[in-house]
Amino acid sequence: MAKSAGIDYGGGITNIDTKTGIRYGVISQNEVLQAWTARSEPYYGLPDDIECPKCKTTTSAENWGDDVECTQCGNIFEAELDDDDYAEPISFFLDDDEYKAECGEDGDIFITASPYYTVCEFCSPCAPGAGYIKNTRKDGVKAYCFGHDWFDDGKAPYPVYSVQIGKRVKP
């Protein structure tokens, strides 16, 4: 009996780009640590619970760095991270012209947009509907992945295909 690509616990509706039909790719940050560290940025959450430095009233802002007017005293101040509360980021993310990806505490990077994909097994049930891009297989599902330049030796440990033309990309 042939082994399958796994079970799509997401039912075809989760962890998938509905425009392209390509699954979100999952890879351990340890596989691309140097590139990930250089390209990703910390995410500290939203400034929904900041305190006015003048009257100590709690208010919110849309983004860190925004100017906020206190509803109690009218003081205008910048929404800043409190060193005590936000010593560690919630996650790290990448959002540029090529990739969209995020890595949380578990150390797995979810790639939600990329110019590349590979064909692999499902990552389910830990990430319903996503593909674990290191477990490649010819009859698997398409999942976004990082290109060859993300790896120290310049070659990805999986086949890399171009989303745009559907052809394999050589290192």
C-alpha atoms as a printed R data frame, in Angstrom:
    type eleno elety resid chain resno       x      y       z
1   ATOM     1    CA   MET     A     1   0.000  0.000   0.000
2   ATOM     2    CA   ALA     A     2   1.408  3.392  -1.002
3   ATOM     3    CA   LYS     A     3   2.015  6.006   1.645
4   ATOM     4    CA   SER     A     4  -0.014  9.196   1.175
5   ATOM     5    CA   ALA     A     5   0.894 12.844   1.670
6   ATOM     6    CA   GLY     A     6  -1.075 12.748   4.924
7   ATOM     7    CA   ILE     A     7  -4.436 14.016   6.040
8   ATOM     8    CA   ASP     A     8  -5.663 17.527   5.375
9   ATOM     9    CA   TYR     A     9  -7.061 18.276   8.821
10  ATOM    10    CA   GLY     A    10  -7.773 21.788   7.545
11  ATOM    11    CA   GLY     A    11 -10.397 20.507   5.104
12  ATOM    12    CA   GLY     A    12  -8.926 22.576   2.282
13  ATOM    13    CA   ILE     A    13  -9.819 25.881   3.957
14  ATOM    14    CA   THR     A    14  -7.090 26.563   6.538
15  ATOM    15    CA   ASN     A    15  -3.402 27.368   6.085
16  ATOM    16    CA   ILE     A    16  -3.838 27.774   2.344
17  ATOM    17    CA   ASP     A    17  -3.563 30.725  -0.044
18  ATOM    18    CA   THR     A    18  -7.029 30.692  -1.594
19  ATOM    19    CA   LYS     A    19  -5.845 32.717  -4.621
20  ATOM    20    CA   THR     A    20  -3.123 30.256  -5.653
21  ATOM    21    CA   GLY     A    21  -4.194 27.027  -3.912
22  ATOM    22    CA   ILE     A    22  -0.690 26.767  -2.445
23  ATOM    23    CA   ARG     A    23  -0.475 25.682   1.191
24  ATOM    24    CA   TYR     A    24   1.408 27.610   3.842
25  ATOM    25    CA   GLY     A    25   4.827 26.070   4.345
26  ATOM    26    CA   VAL     A    26   6.258 25.156   7.749
27  ATOM    27    CA   ILE     A    27   9.966 24.799   8.517
28  ATOM    28    CA   SER     A    28  12.011 24.907  11.712
29  ATOM    29    CA   GLN     A    29  13.831 28.202  12.217
30  ATOM    30    CA   ASN     A    30  16.976 26.134  12.910
31  ATOM    31    CA   GLU     A    31  17.092 25.157   9.226
32  ATOM    32    CA   VAL     A    32  17.488 28.808   8.134
33  ATOM    33    CA   LEU     A    33  18.561 30.486  11.372
34  ATOM    34    CA   GLN     A    34  21.211 32.827   9.965
35  ATOM    35    CA   ALA     A    35  19.002 34.111   7.141
36  ATOM    36    CA   TRP     A    36  15.923 34.295   9.393
37  ATOM    37    CA   THR     A    37  17.784 36.274  12.055
38  ATOM    38    CA   ALA     A    38  19.092 38.722   9.455
39  ATOM    39    CA   ARG     A    39  15.763 39.283   7.684
40  ATOM    40    CA   SER     A    40  13.009 38.975  10.295
41  ATOM    41    CA   GLU     A    41  11.763 41.635  12.708
42  ATOM    42    CA   PRO     A    42  10.370 41.335  16.239
43  ATOM    43    CA   TYR     A    43   6.628 41.692  16.843
44  ATOM    44    CA   TYR     A    44   5.572 43.012  20.247
45  ATOM    45    CA   GLY     A    45   1.814 42.922  19.877
46  ATOM    46    CA   LEU     A    46  -0.509 45.892  19.597
47  ATOM    47    CA   PRO     A    47  -0.422 48.936  21.892
48  ATOM    48    CA   ASP     A    48  -3.901 48.359  23.302
49  ATOM    49    CA   ASP     A    49  -3.042 48.944  26.951
50  ATOM    50    CA   ILE     A    50  -0.687 51.926  27.325
51  ATOM    51    CA   GLU     A    51  -0.574 54.326  30.239
52  ATOM    52    CA   CYS     A    52  -0.503 58.114  30.073
53  ATOM    53    CA   PRO     A    53   2.754 59.225  31.717
54  ATOM    54    CA   LYS     A    54   1.049 62.295  33.206
55  ATOM    55    CA   CYS     A    55  -2.158 60.963  34.813
56  ATOM    56    CA   LYS     A    56  -1.691 57.162  34.493
57  ATOM    57    CA   THR     A    57  -4.983 56.684  32.586
58  ATOM    58    CA   THR     A    58  -4.945 53.588  30.363
59  ATOM    59    CA   THR     A    59  -5.604 54.126  26.671
60  ATOM    60    CA   SER     A    60  -4.706 52.508  23.343
61  ATOM    61    CA   ALA     A    61  -3.096 53.311  20.002
62  ATOM    62    CA   GLU     A    62  -3.124 51.677  16.588
63  ATOM    63    CA   ASN     A    63   0.656 51.216  16.350
64  ATOM    64    CA   TRP     A    64   3.759 51.594  18.466
65  ATOM    65    CA   GLY     A    65   5.271 55.021  17.854
66  ATOM    66    CA   ASP     A    66   1.894 56.713  17.237
67  ATOM    67    CA   ASP     A    67   1.094 59.936  19.068
68  ATOM    68    CA   VAL     A    68  -1.786 59.407  21.512
69  ATOM    69    CA   GLU     A    69  -3.980 61.974  23.218
70  ATOM    70    CA   CYS     A    70  -5.019 60.978  26.729
71  ATOM    71    CA   THR     A    71  -8.808 60.975  27.074
72  ATOM    72    CA   GLN     A    72  -8.530 62.014  30.730
73  ATOM    73    CA   CYS     A    73  -6.003 64.888  30.807
74  ATOM    74    CA   GLY     A    74  -5.402 65.733  27.121
75  ATOM    75    CA   ASN     A    75  -1.669 64.982  27.333
76  ATOM    76    CA   ILE     A    76  -0.156 63.981  23.982
77  ATOM    77    CA   PHE     A    77   2.497 61.288  24.202
78  ATOM    78    CA   GLU     A    78   4.081 58.555  22.086
79  ATOM    79    CA   ALA     A    79   2.931 54.938  22.406
80  ATOM    80    CA   GLU     A    80   6.178 53.323  23.557
81  ATOM    81    CA   LEU     A    81   7.055 49.809  24.584
82  ATOM    82    CA   ASP     A    82   7.430 49.395  28.332
83  ATOM    83    CA   ASP     A    83  10.738 47.627  28.916
84  ATOM    84    CA   ASP     A    84   9.340 45.666  31.869
85  ATOM    85    CA   ASP     A    85   6.279 44.335  30.046
86  ATOM    86    CA   TYR     A    86   7.760 43.722  26.608
87  ATOM    87    CA   ALA     A    87  11.303 42.494  27.167
88  ATOM    88    CA   GLU     A    88  10.701 39.675  24.686
89  ATOM    89    CA   PRO     A    89   8.808 39.864  21.402
90  ATOM    90    CA   ILE     A    90   5.707 37.718  20.928
91  ATOM    91    CA   SER     A    91   7.052 36.489  17.585
92  ATOM    92    CA   PHE     A    92   9.296 37.401  14.663
93  ATOM    93    CA   PHE     A    93   7.961 38.180  11.211
94  ATOM    94    CA   LEU     A    94   9.044 38.886   7.657
95  ATOM    95    CA   ASP     A    95   6.928 40.947   5.288
96  ATOM    96    CA   ASP     A    96   8.795 42.149   2.211
97  ATOM    97    CA   ASP     A    97   8.376 42.115  -1.575
98  ATOM    98    CA   GLU     A    98   9.090 38.363  -1.751
99  ATOM    99    CA   TYR     A    99   8.061 36.687   1.482
100 ATOM   100    CA   LYS     A   100   5.520 36.794   4.267
101 ATOM   101    CA   ALA     A   101   6.381 34.578   7.228
102 ATOM   102    CA   GLU     A   102   6.145 34.428  11.014
103 ATOM   103    CA   CYS     A   103   7.826 32.412  13.752
104 ATOM   104    CA   GLY     A   104   6.452 32.063  17.273
105 ATOM   105    CA   GLU     A   105   7.734 30.467  20.471
106 ATOM   106    CA   ASP     A   106   7.653 26.931  19.085
107 ATOM   107    CA   GLY     A   107  10.428 27.731  16.597
108 ATOM   108    CA   ASP     A   108   8.460 26.867  13.455
109 ATOM   109    CA   ILE     A   109   8.311 29.418  10.662
110 ATOM   110    CA   PHE     A   110   4.993 29.661   8.787
111 ATOM   111    CA   ILE     A   111   5.601 30.876   5.235
112 ATOM   112    CA   THR     A   112   2.357 32.441   3.989
113 ATOM   113    CA   ALA     A   113   3.657 33.993   0.765
114 ATOM   114    CA   SER     A   114   6.711 33.291  -1.365
115 ATOM   115    CA   PRO     A   115   7.822 33.326  -4.987
116 ATOM   116    CA   TYR     A   116   8.660 29.618  -4.461
117 ATOM   117    CA   TYR     A   117   6.957 26.398  -3.490
118 ATOM   118    CA   THR     A   118   7.891 22.771  -2.954
119 ATOM   119    CA   VAL     A   119   5.819 19.579  -2.975
120 ATOM   120    CA   CYS     A   120   5.563 17.910   0.423
121 ATOM   121    CA   GLU     A   121   3.517 16.101   3.066
122 ATOM   122    CA   PHE     A   122   0.864 17.753   5.190
123 ATOM   123    CA   CYS     A   123   2.015 19.133   8.524
124 ATOM   124    CA   SER     A   124  -1.298 18.191  10.123
125 ATOM   125    CA   PRO     A   125  -2.564 18.002  12.784
126 ATOM   126    CA   CYS     A   126  -0.100 20.476  14.323
127 ATOM   127    CA   ALA     A   127  -0.779 22.974  11.513
128 ATOM   128    CA   PRO     A   128  -4.011 21.850   9.825
129 ATOM   129    CA   GLY     A   129  -3.751 22.141   6.043
130 ATOM   130    CA   ALA     A   130  -0.150 23.429   5.964
131 ATOM   131    CA   GLY     A   131   2.759 21.533   4.421
132 ATOM   132    CA   TYR     A   132   5.941 20.506   6.228
133 ATOM   133    CA   ILE     A   133   8.400 21.489   3.527
134 ATOM   134    CA   LYS     A   134  11.280 19.252   4.628
135 ATOM   135    CA   ASN     A   135   9.117 16.134   4.068
136 ATOM   136    CA   THR     A   136   9.047 16.257   0.286
137 ATOM   137    CA   ARG     A   137   7.229 13.817  -1.945
138 ATOM   138    CA   LYS     A   138   6.315 13.809  -5.629
139 ATOM   139    CA   ASP     A   139   2.614 13.198  -4.964
140 ATOM   140    CA   GLY     A   140   2.365 15.717  -2.112
141 ATOM   141    CA   VAL     A   141   0.813 19.154  -1.841
142 ATOM   142    CA   LYS     A   142   2.292 22.444  -2.993
143 ATOM   143    CA   ALA     A   143   3.518 24.572  -0.072
144 ATOM   144    CA   TYR     A   144   5.319 27.903   0.011
145 ATOM   145    CA   CYS     A   145   9.022 27.625   0.806
146 ATOM   146    CA   PHE     A   146  12.225 29.634   1.007
147 ATOM   147    CA   GLY     A   147  14.535 29.819  -1.996
148 ATOM   148    CA   HIS     A   148  18.023 28.341  -2.207
149 ATOM   149    CA   ASP     A   149  19.653 31.588  -0.999
150 ATOM   150    CA   TRP     A   150  18.207 31.017   2.487
151 ATOM   151    CA   PHE     A   151  20.544 28.089   3.136
152 ATOM   152    CA   ASP     A   152  24.192 28.313   4.160
153 ATOM   153    CA   ASP     A   153  25.406 26.132   1.281
154 ATOM   154    CA   GLY     A   154  23.182 27.884  -1.279
155 ATOM   155    CA   LYS     A   155  20.992 24.821  -1.847
156 ATOM   156    CA   ALA     A   156  17.620 24.105  -0.267
157 ATOM   157    CA   PRO     A   157  17.119 20.598   1.168
158 ATOM   158    CA   TYR     A   158  13.994 20.250  -0.993
159 ATOM   159    CA   PRO     A   159  13.120 20.878  -4.656
160 ATOM   160    CA   VAL     A   160  12.259 24.543  -5.262
161 ATOM   161    CA   TYR     A   161   9.715 25.582  -7.908
162 ATOM   162    CA   SER     A   162   8.788 29.043  -9.183
163 ATOM   163    CA   VAL     A   163   5.207 30.062  -8.356
164 ATOM   164    CA   GLN     A   164   5.158 32.290 -11.437
165 ATOM   165    CA   ILE     A   165   6.190 29.718 -14.061
166 ATOM   166    CA   GLY     A   166   5.743 26.386 -12.252
167 ATOM   167    CA   LYS     A   167   9.228 25.156 -13.189
168 ATOM   168    CA   ARG     A   168  11.977 23.863 -10.940
169 ATOM   169    CA   VAL     A   169  14.568 26.440  -9.857
170 ATOM   170    CA   LYS     A   170  18.150 25.211  -9.756
171 ATOM   171    CA   PRO     A   171  20.563 26.412  -7.039
